[in-house]
Structure formats: structure tokens, C-alpha cells
């Protein structure tokens, strides 16, 4: 099969994941859902245990543990944002991810931003602005204040920053071990981290049992979609350069904006779809 089949499937699974995650979070606590999901994902990863290299060095294991902490809080903060924000707003904002990665790469990897990447970041900022405004010349600073004043928007941006650090560390870790070993060990640590957090901040194992009982079948389906999304995208990347695979994958934010907006009856859909398209173009320019 061609690479674009895998890229398009990754985009479809991404949109399904966001919509289903929102639907589940309407009835389920963010930390409960995240903990149960991490357990289900780890259980499903046992399918790949034959590909896991358990002889990797202790230093790499420690580094994977550190990235798992970033992933844990990133996932938790993202769940909080999705739970309390409209999908047609959340999905376009997720296109900021490549901009954060590009900026962090400048500081930590010594990379330079091209003029095209600067243009892409500018389009992302412009898109985020118009996502929050209907009459830009009436009160031009109101959308900026609203965007960064909302604690749930802050959760969303913090999640993307944490995941961006993970992307930087991915480059180093995947140079020392394979993707199956990395994903398996990382997901083990993520699961342990969430179990620790739910016991520290929520109702512990009772909450895990409650989450499984109340929304277990939907969270298990979400776990399967999450893994399918990762595998389809990783497969497309192995077949073609990232500059082609990633833009097709980002189309998933458009799908989730349209589908989520319809399912949850969000308003101003034409405005938000157009804004999402602007932000997708910006994301594409950043990764070219």
C-alpha cells in the first residue's frame, strides 16, 4: 500500500480519538480516564513484547522514565483541556505542536528556523487569534486576553510544550534503541505514573475501578484507536519523508473540528473550520 493510505488512516484515527475522548470526558473525571486509558494501552502493547529489547542500558531507561513523566502530565493536561473546551476550538489549537518543537529545537539542538518556518508560526499565531474573535477590529486585544486567561487553554498549551520536549528527547532515545522498546517501556512508566497520581490527588484504586465500570468499554476502544493512530503514522513516516507524512496527518484536526463540532453542536463552525485550515497550512510550513 502507498504511504498516503497510512497517513490518511492516522488522520482518521486521530480525529476519532479526539471526538471519543471528548465524549468520554463528559461523563468521566480527567485523571480517572487518563489512568484507565494508560492501563489499557499498556496491556494492548503486550502484543509487541516479542520486539522489546530488555537489555538496554540503565541510563537510557532513566531517560525514558523522565520522558514518561513529561508524557504523563502532558496527557493529563490535554485531557483537562479537551474535557472543558469545545472540540472545534481544541483541535485547531493542537496544530501549534510543530511550532513548539521547532522553537525548542533552536535552543536545545542548535537548529535554525527558516523564513518558511517563521511564516508557518505566524500563520499559527494568526489562526489562534481568529479562532477566538469574530469582530477583530472592534476589540483587537480581547481574543488574546481570553485565549491566555482561560486556565483550560493554558492546560492545552502546557501539554503541547511538554510533548514538544518529549519530541526533542525522542531523537536521542531512538538513536539508542528501537521504537517498540521505547514505546513499551515508556508506556509502562506512564501507567505507573498515573496510578501514583490518582492515589495522590484523587480516589486511588477506587477511582480506577469506577472508571472501568462507568466507561471501560469506551476507554478500551479509545486505547485501540490511540495505538492504531500511532502505528499508522509511524508506518507512513518509514515510507516517506516527514515533510509529506506530517501534513496529511494534521488533516485529522480538520476532521475532528468538523465531526466534533457537529456531534457536540458547537457554534460558529464555518469560522472555526476556516481557521483550522489556516493553522494546518501553518503547521505544514513549520515542518517543511
GIKA-V416216 format. One record per residue. N is the residue number from 1. SS is DSSP state (@ for helix, = for strand, . for the rest). BURIAL is + if it has 9 or more other C-alpha atoms within 8 Angstrom, else -. Layout:
BEGIN
n,ss,burial
N,SS,BURIAL
N,SS,BURIAL
END
This chain:
BEGIN
n,ss,burial
1,.,-
2,.,-
3,@,+
4,@,+
5,@,-
6,@,+
7,@,+
8,@,+
9,@,+
10,@,+
11,@,+
12,@,+
13,@,+
14,@,+
15,@,+
16,@,+
17,@,+
18,@,+
19,@,+
20,@,+
21,@,+
22,@,+
23,@,-
24,@,+
25,@,+
26,.,-
27,.,-
28,.,+
29,.,-
30,@,+
31,@,+
32,@,+
33,@,+
34,@,+
35,@,+
36,@,+
37,@,+
38,@,+
39,@,+
40,@,+
41,@,+
42,@,+
43,@,-
44,@,+
45,@,+
46,@,-
47,@,-
48,@,+
49,@,-
50,@,-
51,@,-
52,.,+
53,.,-
54,.,-
55,.,-
56,.,-
57,.,-
58,@,-
59,@,-
60,@,+
61,@,+
62,@,-
63,@,+
64,@,+
65,@,+
66,@,-
67,@,+
68,@,+
69,@,+
70,@,+
71,@,+
72,@,+
73,@,+
74,@,+
75,@,+
76,@,+
77,@,+
78,@,+
79,@,+
80,@,+
81,@,+
82,@,+
83,@,+
84,@,-
85,.,+
86,.,+
87,@,+
88,@,+
89,@,+
90,@,+
91,@,+
92,@,+
93,@,+
94,@,+
95,@,+
96,@,+
97,@,+
98,@,+
99,@,+
100,@,+
101,@,+
102,@,+
103,@,+
104,@,+
105,@,+
106,@,+
107,@,-
108,@,-
109,.,-
110,.,-
111,.,-
112,.,-
113,.,+
114,.,-
115,@,-
116,@,+
117,@,+
118,@,+
119,@,+
120,@,+
121,@,+
122,@,+
123,@,+
124,@,+
125,@,-
126,@,-
127,@,+
128,@,+
129,@,+
130,@,+
131,@,+
132,.,+
133,.,+
134,.,-
135,.,-
136,.,-
137,.,-
138,.,-
139,.,-
140,.,-
141,.,-
142,@,-
143,@,+
144,@,+
145,@,-
146,@,+
147,@,+
148,@,+
149,@,-
150,.,-
151,@,-
152,@,+
153,@,+
154,@,+
155,@,+
156,@,+
157,@,-
158,@,+
159,@,+
160,@,+
161,@,+
162,@,+
163,@,+
164,@,+
165,@,+
166,@,+
167,@,+
168,@,+
169,@,+
170,@,-
171,@,-
172,@,-
173,@,+
174,.,+
175,.,-
176,.,-
177,.,+
178,.,-
179,@,-
180,@,+
181,@,+
182,@,+
183,@,-
184,@,+
185,@,+
186,@,+
187,@,+
188,@,+
189,@,+
190,@,+
191,@,+
192,@,-
193,@,+
194,@,+
195,@,+
196,@,-
197,@,+
198,@,+
199,@,+
200,@,-
201,@,-
202,.,+
203,.,+
204,@,+
205,@,+
206,@,-
207,@,+
208,@,+
209,@,-
210,@,-
211,@,+
212,@,+
213,@,-
214,@,-
215,@,+
216,@,+
217,@,-
218,@,+
219,@,+
220,@,+
221,@,-
222,@,+
223,@,+
224,@,+
225,@,+
226,@,+
227,@,+
228,@,+
229,@,+
230,@,+
231,@,+
232,@,+
233,@,+
234,@,-
235,@,+
236,@,+
237,@,+
238,@,-
239,@,-
240,.,+
241,.,-
242,@,-
243,@,+
244,@,-
245,@,+
246,@,+
247,@,+
248,@,+
249,@,+
250,@,+
251,@,+
252,@,+
253,@,+
254,@,+
255,@,+
256,@,+
257,@,+
258,@,+
259,@,+
260,@,+
261,@,+
262,@,-
263,@,-
264,.,-
265,.,-
266,.,+
267,.,-
268,.,-
269,@,+
270,@,-
271,@,-
272,@,+
273,@,+
274,@,-
275,@,+
276,@,+
277,@,+
278,@,+
279,@,+
280,@,+
281,@,+
282,@,+
283,@,+
284,@,+
285,@,+
286,@,+
287,@,+
288,.,-
END
